[in-house]
């Protein structure tokens, strides 16, 4: 799999949740944070700090290859979709 733009380093650390990792939840929200360029791949579920896990870009793409479509999403933006069959819509992160 060819990784591009912000996903070019397969070992780059990203955040997700235990619910995404065990495939209980689908990834419906993706944040590319402006302050630290960290990526966050989560579902719509309310989670606590202890639910977050650090994995690599390569691992998150193994869970959902459709995320490659977001590899050029700039920091400060987030993407959301209704479910894994829908297209992502991209918006500005408003804090």
C-alpha positions in Angstrom: 0.0 0.0 0.0 1.5 3.4 -1.0 1.1 5.9 1.7 0.9 9.6 0.7 1.2 13.1 2.1 0.5 13.1 5.9 0.4 9.3 5.9 3.8 8.9 4.3 5.4 7.5 7.5 3.7 4.2 8.3 5.1 4.3 11.8 3.6 7.7 12.7 1.7 7.6 16.0 -2.0 8.3 15.9 -4.8 8.1 18.4 -7.8 5.8 18.3 -10.0 4.1 20.9 -10.2 0.5 22.1 -13.7 0.3 20.5 -12.2 1.0 17.1 -9.3 -1.4 17.7 -11.5 -4.3 18.6 -13.8 -3.3 15.7 -16.8 -2.8 18.0 -17.1 0.7 16.4 -16.6 2.1 12.9 -14.4 5.2 12.4 -16.8 8.0 11.7 -14.7 11.0 12.9 -11.2 11.9 12.0 -9.4 14.9 13.5 -6.0 16.3 12.3 -5.2 18.6 15.2 -3.6 22.0 14.4 -1.5 22.4 17.6 0.5 19.2 17.4 -0.5 17.7 14.0 -1.8 14.6 15.8 -4.3 12.4 14.0 -7.4 11.0 16.0 -9.6 8.3 14.5 -12.7 7.7 16.5 -16.4 6.7 16.4 -19.4 8.6 17.7 -19.2 6.9 21.1 -18.5 9.1 24.1 -15.2 7.8 25.6 -12.9 8.6 28.5 -9.2 9.1 28.5 -8.5 5.4 29.4 -10.3 4.3 26.2 -7.7 6.0 23.9 -4.9 4.0 22.4 -1.8 5.0 20.4 -1.2 3.0 17.3 0.5 3.6 13.9 -0.9 5.0 10.6 -0.2 1.6 9.1 -2.3 -0.1 11.8 -5.3 2.3 11.5 -5.2 1.9 7.7 -5.3 -1.9 8.1 -8.6 -1.4 10.0 -10.1 0.9 7.4 -8.5 1.5 4.0 -11.0 4.2 3.1 -9.1 6.5 5.4 -6.5 6.9 2.7 -8.8 9.4 1.1 -8.0 11.8 4.0 -4.2 11.6 3.7 -4.0 15.1 2.4 -6.3 16.7 5.0 -4.5 19.6 6.5 -4.0 20.2 10.2 -7.0 22.1 11.8 -9.6 20.1 9.9 -11.8 17.2 10.8 -13.8 14.7 8.7 -17.0 12.9 9.6 -19.4 10.5 8.0 -22.6 8.7 9.0 -21.1 5.2 8.7 -18.3 3.4 6.8 -20.3 3.3 3.6 -20.7 7.1 3.4 -18.2 9.7 2.1 -16.4 11.9 4.5 -17.3 15.5 4.9 -14.5 17.8 5.9 -14.9 20.9 8.2 -12.7 23.2 10.2 -12.2 22.2 13.9 -13.9 24.8 16.1 -12.6 24.7 19.7 
